[in-house]
Amino acid sequence: MERDIESRQDIELLVNTFYAKVKEDDLIGYIFEDIAKVNWDLHLPKMYDFWETILFGQKGFKGNPMEVHFKLNMIHPLEAEHFDRWKELFNESVDELFSGPFAILAKQKAESIAGLMLFKMKGGILNRPGSSSRPDKL
């Protein structure tokens, strides 16, 4: 069994493994590479800080992920399938490398973050079968 996420080095391994998958992915890779044109040398250290803050309470992360994703969503709509694939690749990366309470927490946080972002991208209304986008039908 793998060990748990215990350090910044572990976070760096997780983030690097995850984004290597993202870059190659047919469904979401182009969003990062062609639409957002991510500068990986800048983005990856931010993601190390982000996950270190989320998992260990460190105060290194500075930024507004929602604002960045809102701007991207205006250029190229981010859909449920994109967030689902992001979560799938993240969870796959965690499970390949780690096992334990922080690994579970990382997957729970990723689920929450992706769900909240999708909810906000869609104006607070999730488009699910059987749901209505009309406020009077909620």
DSSP file with accessible surface (Angstrom, degrees, kcal/mol):
  #  RESIDUE AA STRUCTURE BP1 BP2  ACC     N-H-->O    O-->H-N    N-H-->O    O-->H-N    TCO  KAPPA ALPHA  PHI   PSI    X-CA   Y-CA   Z-CA
    1    1 A M              0   0  203      0, 0.0    98,-0.1     0, 0.0     2,-0.0   0.000 360.0 360.0 360.0 142.2    0.0    0.0    0.0
    2    2 A E        -     0   0   87     93,-0.2    96,-0.2    96,-0.1     2,-0.1  -0.264 360.0-111.9 -69.3 162.0    1.2    3.5   -0.8
    3    3 A R        -     0   0  123     94,-0.4    96,-1.3     1,-0.1    -1,-0.1  -0.423  36.5 -94.9 -88.8 171.5    2.0    5.9    2.0
    4    4 A D        -     0   0   20     94,-0.2     2,-0.5    -2,-0.1    -1,-0.1  -0.297  43.6 -88.3 -82.4 166.8   -0.1    9.1    2.7
    5    5 A I        +     0   0    0      1,-0.2    97,-0.2    -2,-0.1    -1,-0.1  -0.675  59.7 155.7 -73.0 120.1    0.6   12.6    1.5
    6    6 A E        +     0   0  131     -2,-0.5     2,-0.3     1,-0.2    -1,-0.2   0.525  48.5  21.4-127.6 -13.2    2.9   14.0    4.2
    7    7 A S  S  > S-     0   0   39      1,-0.1     4,-1.9     0, 0.0    -1,-0.2  -0.925  79.2 -95.0-151.6 172.3    5.0   16.8    2.8
    8    8 A R  H  > S+     0   0   68     -2,-0.3     4,-2.9     1,-0.2     5,-0.2   0.876 122.3  59.2 -62.2 -36.9    5.4   19.5    0.1
    9    9 A Q  H  > S+     0   0  152      1,-0.2     4,-2.2     2,-0.2    -1,-0.2   0.901 104.9  49.5 -59.3 -39.4    7.5   17.0   -1.9
   10   10 A D  H  > S+     0   0    5      2,-0.2     4,-2.6     1,-0.2    -1,-0.2   0.908 110.4  50.1 -64.5 -41.4    4.5   14.6   -1.9
   11   11 A I  H  X S+     0   0    0     -4,-1.9     4,-3.2     2,-0.2     5,-0.3   0.920 109.2  51.5 -62.9 -43.4    2.3   17.5   -3.1
   12   12 A E  H  X S+     0   0   62     -4,-2.9     4,-2.7     1,-0.2     5,-0.3   0.923 110.2  49.2 -60.5 -42.2    4.8   18.3   -5.9
   13   13 A L  H  X S+     0   0   78     -4,-2.2     4,-2.4    -5,-0.2     5,-0.2   0.935 113.9  46.1 -61.8 -45.6    4.8   14.7   -7.0
   14   14 A L  H  X S+     0   0    0     -4,-2.6     4,-2.9     2,-0.2    -2,-0.2   0.950 114.8  45.8 -61.6 -50.7    1.0   14.6   -7.0
   15   15 A V  H  X S+     0   0    1     -4,-3.2     4,-2.8     1,-0.2     5,-0.3   0.924 114.4  48.0 -62.1 -44.1    0.6   17.9   -8.8
   16   16 A N  H  X S+     0   0   67     -4,-2.7     4,-1.8    -5,-0.3    -1,-0.2   0.913 113.5  47.3 -64.1 -42.1    3.3   17.0  -11.4
   17   17 A T  H  X S+     0   0   31     -4,-2.4     4,-1.5    -5,-0.3    -2,-0.2   0.935 113.9  48.4 -63.4 -45.8    1.8   13.5  -12.0
   18   18 A F  H  X S+     0   0    1     -4,-2.9     4,-2.3    -5,-0.2     3,-0.3   0.947 112.7  45.7 -61.2 -50.2   -1.7   15.0  -12.3
   19   19 A Y  H  X S+     0   0   10     -4,-2.8     4,-2.7     1,-0.2    -1,-0.2   0.804 105.5  60.7 -72.0 -23.7   -0.8   17.7  -14.8
   20   20 A A  H  X S+     0   0   53     -4,-1.8     4,-1.0    -5,-0.3    -1,-0.2   0.917 109.7  44.0 -62.9 -39.6    1.3   15.3  -16.9
   21   21 A K  H  X S+     0   0   47     -4,-1.5     4,-0.8    -3,-0.3     3,-0.3   0.910 111.9  53.1 -68.1 -44.0   -2.0   13.4  -17.4
   22   22 A V  H >< S+     0   0    0     -4,-2.3     3,-1.2     1,-0.2    -2,-0.2   0.928 104.9  54.2 -58.1 -48.0   -4.0   16.6  -18.0
   23   23 A K  H 3< S+     0   0   70     -4,-2.7    -1,-0.2     1,-0.3    -2,-0.2   0.827 114.3  41.5 -57.4 -33.3   -1.6   17.8  -20.7
   24   24 A E  H 3< S+     0   0  154     -4,-1.0    -1,-0.3    -3,-0.3     2,-0.2   0.506  88.7 116.2 -92.7  -5.4   -2.0   14.6  -22.6
   25   25 A D    <X  -     0   0   19     -3,-1.2     4,-1.6    -4,-0.8     5,-0.5  -0.455  57.7-148.0 -76.5 134.3   -5.8   14.2  -22.1
   26   26 A D  T  4 S+     0   0  159     -2,-0.2     4,-0.2     1,-0.2    -1,-0.1   0.790  95.0  44.5 -68.0 -30.1   -8.0   14.4  -25.2
   27   27 A L  T  4 S+     0   0   59      2,-0.1    -1,-0.2     1,-0.1     4,-0.1   0.890 132.9   8.8 -86.0 -40.5  -10.9   16.0  -23.4
   28   28 A I  T >> S+     0   0    3     -6,-0.1     4,-1.3     2,-0.1     3,-0.9   0.589 101.7  88.6-119.3 -11.6   -9.3   18.7  -21.3
   29   29 A G  H 3X S+     0   0    2     -4,-1.6     4,-2.7     1,-0.3     3,-0.3   0.901  87.9  54.6 -56.5 -42.8   -5.6   18.9  -22.4
   30   30 A Y  H 3>>S+     0   0   79     -5,-0.5     4,-2.4     1,-0.2     5,-1.8   0.810 100.3  61.2 -63.8 -28.2   -6.4   21.5  -25.1
   31   31 A I  I <4>S+     0   0    7     -3,-0.9     5,-3.3     3,-0.2     6,-0.3   0.936 113.1  36.3 -64.1 -42.6   -8.1   23.8  -22.6
   32   32 A F  I  <5S+     0   0   30     -4,-1.3     6,-2.6    -3,-0.3    -2,-0.2   0.906 128.2  34.6 -73.5 -44.3   -4.8   24.1  -20.7
   33   33 A E  I  <5S+     0   0   70     -4,-2.7    -3,-0.2     4,-0.2    -2,-0.2   0.912 131.9  20.6 -81.8 -45.6   -2.5   24.0  -23.6
   34   34 A D  I  <5S+     0   0  100     -4,-2.4    -3,-0.2    -5,-0.3    -2,-0.1   0.799 130.6  32.8-100.2 -34.4   -4.3   25.9  -26.4
   35   35 A I  I   <S+     0   0   56     -5,-1.8    -3,-0.2    -4,-0.2    -4,-0.2   0.930 132.3  25.4 -89.2 -58.9   -7.0   28.0  -24.8
   36   36 A A  S   <S-     0   0   44     -5,-3.3    -4,-0.2    -6,-0.2    -3,-0.2   0.746  87.9-149.9 -77.3 -23.2   -5.5   29.0  -21.5
   37   37 A K        -     0   0  150     -6,-0.3    -4,-0.2    -7,-0.3    -5,-0.1   0.949  21.6-150.1  50.0  55.5   -1.9   28.7  -22.8
   38   38 A V        -     0   0   29     -6,-2.6     2,-1.0     1,-0.1    -1,-0.2  -0.306  11.6-139.9 -60.7 131.2   -0.7   27.8  -19.3
   39   39 A N    >>  -     0   0   85      1,-0.2     4,-2.9    -3,-0.1     3,-1.2  -0.842  17.7-164.5 -88.9 100.3    2.8   28.7  -18.5
   40   40 A W  H 3> S+     0   0   29     -2,-1.0     4,-2.2     1,-0.3    -1,-0.2   0.812  82.3  63.1 -63.4 -30.8    3.7   25.5  -16.5
   41   41 A D  H 34 S+     0   0  142      1,-0.2    -1,-0.3     2,-0.2    -2,-0.0   0.809 116.6  31.2 -64.6 -28.0    6.8   27.1  -15.0
   42   42 A L  H <> S+     0   0  111     -3,-1.2     4,-1.2     2,-0.1    -2,-0.2   0.809 119.8  52.0 -93.0 -38.6    4.5   29.6  -13.2
   43   43 A H  H  X S+     0   0   44     -4,-2.9     4,-2.2     1,-0.2     5,-0.2   0.916 102.3  56.2 -69.5 -45.3    1.4   27.5  -12.8
   44   44 A L  H  X S+     0   0   26     -4,-2.2     4,-2.5     1,-0.2     5,-0.2   0.927 106.1  48.9 -60.3 -46.7    2.9   24.4  -11.1
   45   45 A P  H  > S+     0   0   52      0, 0.0     4,-2.3     0, 0.0    -1,-0.2   0.883 110.7  52.9 -60.6 -33.6    4.5   26.2   -8.1
   46   46 A K  H  X S+     0   0  116     -4,-1.2     4,-2.7     2,-0.2    -2,-0.2   0.898 109.2  49.1 -64.2 -39.4    1.2   28.0   -7.6
   47   47 A M  H  X S+     0   0   25     -4,-2.2     4,-2.6     2,-0.2     5,-0.3   0.865 107.7  53.7 -70.5 -33.6   -0.5   24.6   -7.5
   48   48 A Y  H  X S+     0   0   27     -4,-2.5     4,-2.2    -5,-0.2    -2,-0.2   0.950 113.0  44.1 -60.7 -47.4    2.0   23.3   -5.0
   49   49 A D  H  X S+     0   0   43     -4,-2.3     4,-2.3     2,-0.2    12,-0.5   0.902 112.4  53.2 -62.4 -43.2    1.2   26.3   -2.8
   50   50 A F  H  X S+     0   0   29     -4,-2.7     4,-2.6     1,-0.2    -2,-0.2   0.953 113.3  41.0 -57.6 -52.7   -2.5   25.9   -3.4
   51   51 A W  H  X S+     0   0    3     -4,-2.6     4,-2.8     1,-0.2     5,-0.4   0.842 112.1  55.4 -71.0 -29.7   -2.6   22.2   -2.3
   52   52 A E  H  X S+     0   0   33     -4,-2.2     4,-2.2    -5,-0.3     6,-1.3   0.911 111.5  45.5 -66.8 -37.7   -0.2   22.8    0.5
   53   53 A T  H  X S+     0   0   40     -4,-2.3     4,-1.5     4,-0.2    -2,-0.2   0.941 115.5  46.6 -66.5 -47.2   -2.6   25.4    1.8
   54   54 A I  H  < S+     0   0   51     -4,-2.6    -2,-0.2    -5,-0.2    -3,-0.2   0.917 124.5  29.9 -62.7 -45.4   -5.7   23.2    1.3
   55   55 A L  H  < S+     0   0    9     -4,-2.8    -3,-0.2    -5,-0.2    -2,-0.2   0.868 134.9  22.3 -87.0 -38.2   -4.2   20.1    2.9
   56   56 A F  H  < S-     0   0   52     -4,-2.2    -3,-0.2    -5,-0.4    -2,-0.2   0.398  96.8-117.0-115.7  -0.5   -1.8   21.3    5.5
   57   57 A G     <  +     0   0   43     -4,-1.5    -4,-0.2    -5,-0.4    -3,-0.1   0.632  56.3 158.0  74.6  13.8   -3.0   24.8    6.3
   58   58 A Q        -     0   0   98     -6,-1.3     3,-0.4     1,-0.1    -1,-0.2  -0.355  41.4-137.3 -66.9 154.7    0.2   26.5    5.1
   59   59 A K  S    S+     0   0  176      1,-0.2    -1,-0.1    -2,-0.0    -9,-0.1   0.034  71.3 106.5-105.5  27.9   -0.3   30.2    4.1
   60   60 A G        +     0   0   33    -11,-0.2     2,-0.3     2,-0.0    -1,-0.2   0.741  50.7  98.0 -81.8 -21.0    1.8   30.2    0.9
   61   61 A F        +     0   0   47    -12,-0.5     2,-0.4    -3,-0.4   -15,-0.1  -0.512  43.4 175.1 -79.2 131.7   -1.0   30.4   -1.7
   62   62 A K        +     0   0  170     -2,-0.3     2,-0.3   -16,-0.1   -12,-0.1  -0.998  35.8  74.3-130.2 127.5   -1.9   33.8   -3.2
   63   63 A G        -     0   0   58     -2,-0.4    -2,-0.0   -13,-0.0     0, 0.0  -0.875  69.3-105.1 155.4 173.3   -4.4   34.0   -5.9
   64   64 A N     >  -     0   0   81     -2,-0.3     4,-1.9     1,-0.1     3,-0.2  -0.801  26.2-178.5-131.3  88.3   -8.0   33.9   -6.9
   65   65 A P  H  > S+     0   0   37      0, 0.0     4,-2.4     0, 0.0     5,-0.2   0.861  82.4  56.7 -58.4 -36.1   -8.8   30.6   -8.7
   66   66 A M  H  > S+     0   0   33      1,-0.2     4,-2.8     2,-0.2     5,-0.2   0.938 106.2  49.2 -61.7 -46.1  -12.4   31.5   -9.2
   67   67 A E  H  > S+     0   0   91      1,-0.2     4,-2.3     2,-0.2    -1,-0.2   0.928 111.2  49.7 -59.9 -44.0  -11.5   34.7  -11.1
   68   68 A V  H  X S+     0   0   92     -4,-1.9     4,-2.1     1,-0.2    -1,-0.2   0.927 113.8  45.1 -61.3 -43.8   -9.1   32.9  -13.3
   69   69 A H  H  X S+     0   0   55     -4,-2.4     4,-2.7     2,-0.2    -1,-0.2   0.854 109.3  55.5 -73.2 -32.6  -11.6   30.2  -14.2
   70   70 A F  H  X S+     0   0   80     -4,-2.8     4,-1.4     2,-0.2    -1,-0.2   0.926 109.4  47.8 -61.7 -44.1  -14.4   32.8  -14.8
   71   71 A K  H  X S+     0   0  121     -4,-2.3     4,-1.1    -5,-0.2     3,-0.2   0.921 113.1  47.6 -63.0 -43.0  -12.2   34.5  -17.3
   72   72 A L  H >X S+     0   0   24     -4,-2.1     4,-3.0     1,-0.2     3,-0.7   0.917 107.4  56.7 -63.8 -41.2  -11.4   31.3  -19.0
   73   73 A N  H 3< S+     0   0   29     -4,-2.7    -1,-0.2     1,-0.3    -2,-0.2   0.811 102.5  55.8 -61.5 -29.8  -15.1   30.3  -19.0
   74   74 A M  H 3< S+     0   0  164     -4,-1.4    -1,-0.3    -3,-0.2    -2,-0.2   0.825 113.6  40.4 -72.5 -29.2  -15.9   33.5  -20.9
   75   75 A I  H << S+     0   0  125     -4,-1.1    -2,-0.2    -3,-0.7    -1,-0.2   0.880 138.0   7.3 -82.8 -42.9  -13.4   32.5  -23.6
   76   76 A H  S  < S-     0   0   44     -4,-3.0    -1,-0.3    -5,-0.1    -2,-0.1  -0.921  87.5-117.0-144.4 110.2  -14.2   28.8  -23.7
   77   77 A P        -     0   0   68      0, 0.0     2,-0.6     0, 0.0    -4,-0.1  -0.229  22.4-141.0 -54.9 130.7  -17.2   27.5  -21.7
   78   78 A L        -     0   0    9     -9,-0.1     2,-0.2    43,-0.1    -5,-0.0  -0.857  25.8-165.4 -94.1 122.6  -16.2   25.0  -19.0
   79   79 A E    >>  -     0   0   73     -2,-0.6     4,-1.8     1,-0.1     3,-1.0  -0.604  35.4-100.4-109.8 167.8  -18.8   22.2  -18.9
   80   80 A A  H 3> S+     0   0   42      1,-0.3     4,-3.0     2,-0.2     5,-0.2   0.875 120.9  58.2 -54.4 -39.6  -19.6   19.4  -16.4
   81   81 A E  H 3> S+     0   0  111      1,-0.2     4,-2.0     2,-0.2    -1,-0.3   0.856 104.6  51.6 -63.4 -31.8  -17.7   16.9  -18.6
   82   82 A H  H <> S+     0   0   14     -3,-1.0     4,-2.3     2,-0.2    -1,-0.2   0.929 112.7  44.1 -68.6 -45.9  -14.5   19.0  -18.2
   83   83 A F  H  X S+     0   0   17     -4,-1.8     4,-2.6     2,-0.2    -2,-0.2   0.886 112.2  53.6 -66.4 -38.1  -14.8   19.1  -14.5
   84   84 A D  H  X S+     0   0   81     -4,-3.0     4,-2.4    -5,-0.2    -1,-0.2   0.917 110.6  46.2 -62.6 -41.4  -15.7   15.4  -14.3
   85   85 A R  H  X S+     0   0   55     -4,-2.0     4,-2.7    -5,-0.2     5,-0.2   0.908 110.2  53.8 -68.5 -40.5  -12.6   14.5  -16.3
   86   86 A W  H  X S+     0   0   39     -4,-2.3     4,-2.4     1,-0.2    -2,-0.2   0.943 112.0  45.2 -55.8 -47.9  -10.4   16.9  -14.1
   87   87 A K  H  X S+     0   0   30     -4,-2.6     4,-3.1     2,-0.2     5,-0.3   0.904 111.3  53.1 -63.5 -41.7  -11.7   15.1  -11.0
   88   88 A E  H  X S+     0   0  102     -4,-2.4     4,-2.3     1,-0.2    -2,-0.2   0.930 112.2  44.0 -60.2 -46.6  -11.2   11.6  -12.6
   89   89 A L  H  X S+     0   0    4     -4,-2.7     4,-2.1     2,-0.2    -1,-0.2   0.885 114.8  49.8 -67.1 -38.1   -7.5   12.4  -13.5
   90   90 A F  H  X S+     0   0    1     -4,-2.4     4,-2.6    -5,-0.2    -2,-0.2   0.957 112.9  45.3 -64.9 -50.1   -6.9   14.0  -10.1
   91   91 A N  H  X S+     0   0   42     -4,-3.1     4,-2.9     1,-0.2     5,-0.2   0.895 111.8  53.0 -61.5 -40.1   -8.3   11.0   -8.2
   92   92 A E  H  X S+     0   0   74     -4,-2.3     4,-1.9    -5,-0.3    -1,-0.2   0.916 110.0  48.7 -60.0 -42.8   -6.5    8.6  -10.4
   93   93 A S  H  X S+     0   0    0     -4,-2.1     4,-1.2     2,-0.2    -2,-0.2   0.923 112.3  47.8 -65.1 -44.7   -3.2   10.4   -9.7
   94   94 A V  H >X S+     0   0    0     -4,-2.6     4,-3.4     1,-0.2     3,-0.7   0.956 112.8  48.6 -59.5 -49.7   -3.9   10.4   -5.9
   95   95 A D  H 3< S+     0   0   79     -4,-2.9    -1,-0.2     1,-0.3    -2,-0.2   0.812 108.4  53.9 -65.2 -30.8   -4.7    6.7   -5.9
   96   96 A E  H 3< S+     0   0   97     -4,-1.9    -1,-0.3    -5,-0.2    -2,-0.2   0.808 124.1  24.6 -68.8 -30.0   -1.6    5.7   -7.9
   97   97 A L  H << S+     0   0   41     -4,-1.2   -94,-0.4    -3,-0.7     2,-0.3   0.752 119.3  30.4-108.2 -32.1    0.7    7.5   -5.5
   98   98 A F     <  -     0   0    4     -4,-3.4     2,-0.3    -5,-0.2   -94,-0.2  -0.908  42.0-173.9-139.6 159.6   -0.9    7.7   -2.0
   99   99 A S        +     0   0   43    -96,-1.3     3,-0.1    -2,-0.3    -4,-0.0  -0.963  46.6  62.1-152.4 133.7   -3.3    6.1    0.5
  100  100 A G  S  > S-     0   0   18     -2,-0.3     4,-2.6     1,-0.1     5,-0.2  -0.830  93.3 -45.9 141.7-176.1   -4.4    7.5    3.8
  101  101 A P  H  > S+     0   0   98      0, 0.0     4,-2.5     0, 0.0    -1,-0.1   0.862 131.2  46.3 -59.0 -40.7   -6.3   10.4    5.5
  102  102 A F  H  > S+     0   0   75      2,-0.2     4,-2.6     1,-0.2     5,-0.1   0.858 111.2  53.1 -73.4 -31.2   -4.6   13.2    3.5
  103  103 A A  H  > S+     0   0    3      2,-0.2     4,-2.0     1,-0.2    -1,-0.2   0.934 111.9  45.8 -64.6 -43.5   -5.1   11.3    0.2
  104  104 A I  H  X S+     0   0   89     -4,-2.6     4,-2.5     1,-0.2    -2,-0.2   0.930 112.5  50.9 -63.5 -44.5   -8.8   11.0    1.0
  105  105 A L  H  X S+     0   0   47     -4,-2.5     4,-3.0    -5,-0.2     5,-0.2   0.908 106.8  54.3 -60.5 -42.0   -8.9   14.7    2.0
  106  106 A A  H  X S+     0   0    0     -4,-2.6     4,-2.4     1,-0.2    -1,-0.2   0.925 110.5  46.0 -59.0 -44.0   -7.2   15.7   -1.3
  107  107 A K  H  X S+     0   0   55     -4,-2.0     4,-2.2     2,-0.2    -1,-0.2   0.905 112.8  49.9 -68.3 -38.0   -9.9   13.8   -3.2
  108  108 A Q  H  X S+     0   0  112     -4,-2.5     4,-2.4     2,-0.2    -2,-0.2   0.920 112.1  47.7 -64.5 -42.9  -12.7   15.3   -1.1
  109  109 A K  H  X S+     0   0   82     -4,-3.0     4,-3.0     2,-0.2     5,-0.2   0.905 110.4  51.8 -65.1 -41.6  -11.3   18.8   -1.6
  110  110 A A  H  X S+     0   0    0     -4,-2.4     4,-2.6    -5,-0.2     5,-0.3   0.920 109.8  50.0 -61.0 -42.2  -10.9   18.3   -5.4
  111  111 A E  H  X S+     0   0   96     -4,-2.2     4,-2.4     1,-0.2    -2,-0.2   0.936 113.7  45.2 -60.1 -47.2  -14.6   17.1   -5.5
  112  112 A S  H  X S+     0   0   80     -4,-2.4     4,-2.6     2,-0.2     5,-0.2   0.914 113.9  48.5 -64.2 -44.5  -15.7   20.2   -3.6
  113  113 A I  H  X S+     0   0   36     -4,-3.0     4,-2.7     2,-0.2     5,-0.2   0.943 114.0  45.5 -62.9 -48.8  -13.6   22.6   -5.6
  114  114 A A  H  X S+     0   0    3     -4,-2.6     4,-2.6    -5,-0.2     5,-0.2   0.920 114.1  49.6 -63.2 -42.0  -14.7   21.3   -8.9
  115  115 A G  H  X S+     0   0   32     -4,-2.4     4,-2.5    -5,-0.3    -2,-0.2   0.922 112.5  46.4 -63.4 -43.5  -18.4   21.2   -7.9
  116  116 A L  H  X S+     0   0   86     -4,-2.6     4,-2.7     2,-0.2     5,-0.2   0.921 112.6  50.0 -66.4 -42.6  -18.3   24.7   -6.6
  117  117 A M  H  X S+     0   0   13     -4,-2.7     4,-2.8    -5,-0.2     5,-0.2   0.941 112.4  46.9 -61.6 -46.2  -16.6   26.0   -9.7
  118  118 A L  H  X S+     0   0   25     -4,-2.6     4,-1.8    -5,-0.2     6,-0.2   0.937 111.5  51.9 -61.1 -45.0  -19.0   24.3  -12.0
  119  119 A F  H  <>S+     0   0   88     -4,-2.5     5,-2.9     1,-0.2     6,-0.4   0.934 114.1  42.7 -56.4 -46.5  -22.0   25.6   -9.9
  120  120 A K  H ><5S+     0   0   97     -4,-2.7     3,-1.6     1,-0.2    -1,-0.2   0.868 109.6  57.0 -71.4 -35.3  -20.7   29.2  -10.1
  121  121 A M  H 3<5S+     0   0   16     -4,-2.8    -1,-0.2     1,-0.3    -2,-0.2   0.838 107.1  50.6 -62.0 -32.9  -19.7   28.9  -13.8
  122  122 A K  T ><5S-     0   0   50     -4,-1.8     3,-1.0    -5,-0.2    -1,-0.3   0.146 125.2-101.6 -93.7  18.4  -23.3   28.0  -14.6
  123  123 A G  T < 5S-     0   0   65     -3,-1.6    -3,-0.2     1,-0.2    -2,-0.1   0.766  74.7 -57.2  72.8  23.5  -24.7   30.9  -12.6
  124  124 A G  T 3 <S+     0   0   27     -5,-2.9     2,-0.5    -6,-0.2    -1,-0.2   0.533 116.9 104.8  86.2   5.2  -25.6   28.9   -9.6
  125  125 A I    <   -     0   0   39     -3,-1.0     2,-0.4    -6,-0.4    -1,-0.2  -0.969  60.5-147.6-124.2 118.6  -27.9   26.5  -11.5
  126  126 A L        -     0   0   52     -2,-0.5     2,-1.3    -3,-0.1    -7,-0.1  -0.702  15.3-133.5 -84.4 131.8  -26.7   23.0  -12.2
  127  127 A N        +     0   0  113     -2,-0.4   -47,-0.1     6,-0.0    -1,-0.1  -0.700  44.7 154.9 -87.3  92.9  -28.0   21.7  -15.5
  128  128 A R    >   -     0   0  156     -2,-1.3     3,-2.7     1,-0.0    -2,-0.0  -0.876  54.6 -86.0-116.0 152.2  -29.1   18.2  -14.5
  129  129 A P  T 3  S+     0   0  137      0, 0.0     3,-0.1     0, 0.0    -1,-0.0  -0.317 118.5  17.9 -54.7 130.1  -31.7   16.0  -16.1
  130  130 A G  T 3  S+     0   0   91      1,-0.3     2,-0.3    -3,-0.0    -3,-0.0   0.334 101.1 113.3  89.3  -8.8  -35.0   17.0  -14.7
  131  131 A S    <   -     0   0   47     -3,-2.7     2,-0.4     7,-0.0    -1,-0.3  -0.684  57.4-139.0 -96.0 155.0  -33.9   20.3  -13.3
  132  132 A S        -     0   0   38     -2,-0.3    -6,-0.1     5,-0.2     5,-0.0  -0.869   9.8-150.9-112.9 143.1  -35.1   23.6  -14.6
  133  133 A S  S    S+     0   0   76     -2,-0.4    -1,-0.1    -8,-0.1     5,-0.1   0.444  72.0 102.0 -89.0   1.2  -33.0   26.7  -15.2
  134  134 A R  S >  S-     0   0  130      1,-0.1     3,-2.2     3,-0.1     4,-0.3  -0.740  71.5-141.7 -86.5 126.2  -36.0   28.9  -14.5
  135  135 A P  G >  S+     0   0  105      0, 0.0     3,-1.3     0, 0.0    -1,-0.1   0.837 100.5  59.1 -55.7 -34.2  -35.9   30.4  -11.0
  136  136 A D  G 3  S+     0   0  105      1,-0.3    -3,-0.0    -3,-0.0    -2,-0.0   0.633 105.0  51.4 -72.8  -8.8  -39.6   30.0  -10.6
  137  137 A K  G <         0   0  127     -3,-2.2    -1,-0.3    -5,-0.0    -5,-0.2   0.322 360.0 360.0-106.4   4.5  -39.2   26.2  -11.1
  138  138 A L    <         0   0  137     -3,-1.3    -5,-0.0    -4,-0.3    -7,-0.0  -0.456 360.0 360.0 -81.4 360.0  -36.4   25.7   -8.5
